[in-house]
């Protein structure tokens, strides 16, 4: 399988959803709720303690970004199956101002919080699948997945 086929395979949508839900994010307490929900699902599907921690860390970063930069948004989650694979998919959506330099954010050389600029890029490294779309007109959507 060449690199392009492998990339296409990773992006293919899982075939089955076992459970799903969402957490509205418009306060710091909601960031905690999003983390707790992600931890619960990740543990339920049998992720290792390391992968549970990676998932919760990614959720914390992305939920905080929704709250800080868009004021509000939603984390949608679903337990997913794709053949023998089982995983968790999380989608963060907001109607905020968007990310003006997506490439810079993904290279970790751009930060809007005057921090190190590694939040989203670090999240990408923690997860198995990562997709980001962003525009000033539509806000930002980030999809992440972790497979068991």
BALOBA-1460 file (C-alpha; in Angstrom, 3 decimals):
// residues 148
<rec num="1" residu="x" x="0.000" y="0.000" z="0.000"/>
<rec num="2" residu="x" x="1.537" y="3.327" z="-0.994"/>
<rec num="3" residu="x" x="1.523" y="6.414" z="1.241"/>
<rec num="4" residu="x" x="-1.464" y="7.993" z="-0.526"/>
<rec num="5" residu="x" x="-3.583" y="4.843" z="-0.218"/>
<rec num="6" residu="x" x="-2.639" y="4.546" z="3.455"/>
<rec num="7" residu="x" x="-3.638" y="8.182" z="4.013"/>
<rec num="8" residu="x" x="-6.943" y="7.631" z="2.194"/>
<rec num="9" residu="x" x="-7.603" y="4.518" z="4.294"/>
<rec num="10" residu="x" x="-7.005" y="6.442" z="7.535"/>
<rec num="11" residu="x" x="-9.407" y="9.190" z="6.477"/>
<rec num="12" residu="x" x="-12.154" y="6.770" z="5.458"/>
<rec num="13" residu="x" x="-15.060" y="7.093" z="7.806"/>
<rec num="14" residu="x" x="-15.572" y="4.173" z="10.200"/>
<rec num="15" residu="x" x="-18.460" y="1.942" z="9.262"/>
<rec num="16" residu="x" x="-20.276" y="1.503" z="12.578"/>
<rec num="17" residu="x" x="-21.195" y="3.759" z="15.464"/>
<rec num="18" residu="x" x="-21.948" y="1.957" z="18.722"/>
<rec num="19" residu="x" x="-22.719" y="4.986" z="20.943"/>
<rec num="20" residu="x" x="-22.549" y="8.737" z="20.496"/>
<rec num="21" residu="x" x="-23.208" y="11.996" z="22.272"/>
<rec num="22" residu="x" x="-22.048" y="15.559" z="22.659"/>
<rec num="23" residu="x" x="-20.838" y="18.042" z="25.228"/>
<rec num="24" residu="x" x="-21.593" y="21.737" z="24.772"/>
<rec num="25" residu="x" x="-18.575" y="23.905" z="25.646"/>
<rec num="26" residu="x" x="-19.106" y="27.460" z="26.861"/>
<rec num="27" residu="x" x="-17.407" y="27.487" z="30.272"/>
<rec num="28" residu="x" x="-14.316" y="26.129" z="31.982"/>
<rec num="29" residu="x" x="-16.540" y="23.572" z="33.731"/>
<rec num="30" residu="x" x="-17.523" y="22.265" z="30.296"/>
<rec num="31" residu="x" x="-13.859" y="21.609" z="29.500"/>
<rec num="32" residu="x" x="-13.806" y="19.304" z="32.524"/>
<rec num="33" residu="x" x="-17.061" y="17.648" z="31.411"/>
<rec num="34" residu="x" x="-15.601" y="17.036" z="27.943"/>
<rec num="35" residu="x" x="-12.495" y="15.462" z="29.496"/>
<rec num="36" residu="x" x="-14.590" y="13.254" z="31.777"/>
<rec num="37" residu="x" x="-16.792" y="12.074" z="28.903"/>
<rec num="38" residu="x" x="-13.784" y="11.265" z="26.724"/>
<rec num="39" residu="x" x="-12.072" y="9.401" z="29.582"/>
<rec num="40" residu="x" x="-15.195" y="7.349" z="30.259"/>
<rec num="41" residu="x" x="-15.641" y="6.284" z="26.624"/>
<rec num="42" residu="x" x="-11.917" y="5.633" z="26.106"/>
<rec num="43" residu="x" x="-11.845" y="3.383" z="29.173"/>
<rec num="44" residu="x" x="-15.100" y="1.645" z="28.172"/>
<rec num="45" residu="x" x="-13.710" y="0.654" z="24.771"/>
<rec num="46" residu="x" x="-10.562" y="-0.721" z="26.361"/>
<rec num="47" residu="x" x="-7.894" y="1.787" z="25.392"/>
<rec num="48" residu="x" x="-4.636" y="1.375" z="27.284"/>
<rec num="49" residu="x" x="-3.978" y="3.769" z="30.170"/>
<rec num="50" residu="x" x="-1.458" y="5.535" z="27.921"/>
<rec num="51" residu="x" x="-3.975" y="5.992" z="25.100"/>
<rec num="52" residu="x" x="-6.681" y="7.105" z="27.551"/>
<rec num="53" residu="x" x="-4.254" y="9.763" z="28.815"/>
<rec num="54" residu="x" x="-3.347" y="10.817" z="25.267"/>
<rec num="55" residu="x" x="-7.027" y="11.128" z="24.354"/>
<rec num="56" residu="x" x="-7.932" y="13.115" z="27.467"/>
<rec num="57" residu="x" x="-4.944" y="15.427" z="26.928"/>
<rec num="58" residu="x" x="-6.029" y="16.074" z="23.329"/>
<rec num="59" residu="x" x="-9.624" y="16.732" z="24.439"/>
<rec num="60" residu="x" x="-8.426" y="19.146" z="27.103"/>
<rec num="61" residu="x" x="-6.410" y="21.139" z="24.557"/>
<rec num="62" residu="x" x="-9.134" y="21.266" z="21.925"/>
<rec num="63" residu="x" x="-11.975" y="22.023" z="24.355"/>
<rec num="64" residu="x" x="-9.896" y="24.833" z="25.882"/>
<rec num="65" residu="x" x="-9.267" y="26.247" z="22.393"/>
<rec num="66" residu="x" x="-13.016" y="26.247" z="21.688"/>
<rec num="67" residu="x" x="-13.667" y="28.130" z="24.921"/>
<rec num="68" residu="x" x="-10.778" y="30.597" z="24.593"/>
<rec num="69" residu="x" x="-10.998" y="31.474" z="20.909"/>
<rec num="70" residu="x" x="-14.631" y="30.911" z="19.921"/>
<rec num="71" residu="x" x="-16.377" y="31.414" z="23.299"/>
<rec num="72" residu="x" x="-18.530" y="28.346" z="22.644"/>
<rec num="73" residu="x" x="-18.834" y="25.222" z="20.578"/>
<rec num="74" residu="x" x="-19.467" y="21.512" z="20.840"/>
<rec num="75" residu="x" x="-17.534" y="18.283" z="21.237"/>
<rec num="76" residu="x" x="-19.342" y="15.454" z="19.470"/>
<rec num="77" residu="x" x="-18.143" y="11.957" z="20.289"/>
<rec num="78" residu="x" x="-18.849" y="8.504" z="19.054"/>
<rec num="79" residu="x" x="-17.614" y="5.027" z="19.766"/>
<rec num="80" residu="x" x="-16.598" y="3.633" z="16.387"/>
<rec num="81" residu="x" x="-15.899" y="0.271" z="14.795"/>
<rec num="82" residu="x" x="-14.218" y="-0.436" z="11.495"/>
<rec num="83" residu="x" x="-13.963" y="-4.151" z="10.941"/>
<rec num="84" residu="x" x="-11.951" y="-5.514" z="13.850"/>
<rec num="85" residu="x" x="-10.871" y="-2.045" z="15.013"/>
<rec num="86" residu="x" x="-12.660" y="-0.203" z="17.814"/>
<rec num="87" residu="x" x="-12.025" y="3.420" z="18.667"/>
<rec num="88" residu="x" x="-13.262" y="6.806" z="19.757"/>
<rec num="89" residu="x" x="-13.926" y="9.698" z="17.392"/>
<rec num="90" residu="x" x="-14.230" y="13.243" z="18.690"/>
<rec num="91" residu="x" x="-15.224" y="16.261" z="16.629"/>
<rec num="92" residu="x" x="-14.821" y="19.804" z="17.947"/>
<rec num="93" residu="x" x="-16.892" y="22.442" z="16.147"/>
<rec num="94" residu="x" x="-17.167" y="26.161" z="16.713"/>
<rec num="95" residu="x" x="-18.340" y="29.257" z="14.860"/>
<rec num="96" residu="x" x="-15.393" y="31.346" z="16.001"/>
<rec num="97" residu="x" x="-13.019" y="33.490" z="13.943"/>
<rec num="98" residu="x" x="-11.157" y="30.519" z="12.487"/>
<rec num="99" residu="x" x="-7.425" y="29.916" z="12.405"/>
<rec num="100" residu="x" x="-5.672" y="32.367" z="10.117"/>
<rec num="101" residu="x" x="-2.489" y="30.315" z="9.691"/>
<rec num="102" residu="x" x="-3.435" y="26.621" z="9.784"/>
<rec num="103" residu="x" x="-0.097" y="25.538" z="8.301"/>
<rec num="104" residu="x" x="1.789" y="27.556" z="10.921"/>
<rec num="105" residu="x" x="-0.296" y="26.043" z="13.708"/>
<rec num="106" residu="x" x="0.388" y="22.552" z="12.401"/>
<rec num="107" residu="x" x="4.118" y="23.322" z="12.181"/>
<rec num="108" residu="x" x="3.972" y="24.657" z="15.766"/>
<rec num="109" residu="x" x="5.481" y="28.004" z="14.802"/>
<rec num="110" residu="x" x="2.307" y="30.046" z="15.251"/>
<rec num="111" residu="x" x="0.472" y="30.808" z="18.470"/>
<rec num="112" residu="x" x="-2.463" y="33.083" z="19.160"/>
<rec num="113" residu="x" x="-2.045" y="32.797" z="22.937"/>
<rec num="114" residu="x" x="1.611" y="33.889" z="23.061"/>
<rec num="115" residu="x" x="2.395" y="30.362" z="24.202"/>
<rec num="116" residu="x" x="4.693" y="27.853" z="22.580"/>
<rec num="117" residu="x" x="2.236" y="27.246" z="19.730"/>
<rec num="118" residu="x" x="2.299" y="23.466" z="20.134"/>
<rec num="119" residu="x" x="-1.266" y="22.826" z="21.296"/>
<rec num="120" residu="x" x="-2.898" y="21.694" z="18.070"/>
<rec num="121" residu="x" x="0.294" y="20.204" z="16.650"/>
<rec num="122" residu="x" x="0.845" y="18.344" z="19.927"/>
<rec num="123" residu="x" x="-2.744" y="17.091" z="19.768"/>
<rec num="124" residu="x" x="-2.149" y="15.804" z="16.256"/>
<rec num="125" residu="x" x="0.842" y="13.801" z="17.493"/>
<rec num="126" residu="x" x="-1.158" y="12.274" z="20.355"/>
<rec num="127" residu="x" x="-3.955" y="10.907" z="18.183"/>
<rec num="128" residu="x" x="-4.101" y="8.295" z="15.401"/>
<rec num="129" residu="x" x="-6.209" y="10.416" z="13.020"/>
<rec num="130" residu="x" x="-6.455" y="14.189" z="12.821"/>
<rec num="131" residu="x" x="-8.309" y="16.489" z="10.422"/>
<rec num="132" residu="x" x="-8.643" y="20.264" z="10.673"/>
<rec num="133" residu="x" x="-10.739" y="22.673" z="8.634"/>
<rec num="134" residu="x" x="-11.000" y="26.340" z="9.455"/>
<rec num="135" residu="x" x="-12.197" y="29.592" z="7.923"/>
<rec num="136" residu="x" x="-13.230" y="33.009" z="9.145"/>
<rec num="137" residu="x" x="-16.716" y="32.429" z="7.729"/>
<rec num="138" residu="x" x="-17.394" y="28.967" z="9.174"/>
<rec num="139" residu="x" x="-15.181" y="28.668" z="12.262"/>
<rec num="140" residu="x" x="-13.093" y="25.623" z="13.013"/>
<rec num="141" residu="x" x="-13.774" y="21.894" z="12.969"/>
<rec num="142" residu="x" x="-11.230" y="19.379" z="14.237"/>
<rec num="143" residu="x" x="-11.753" y="15.631" z="14.067"/>
<rec num="144" residu="x" x="-9.551" y="13.271" z="16.068"/>
<rec num="145" residu="x" x="-9.611" y="9.489" z="16.488"/>
<rec num="146" residu="x" x="-7.835" y="6.996" z="18.716"/>
<rec num="147" residu="x" x="-7.974" y="3.288" z="17.856"/>
<rec num="148" residu="x" x="-7.558" y="0.356" z="20.220"/>
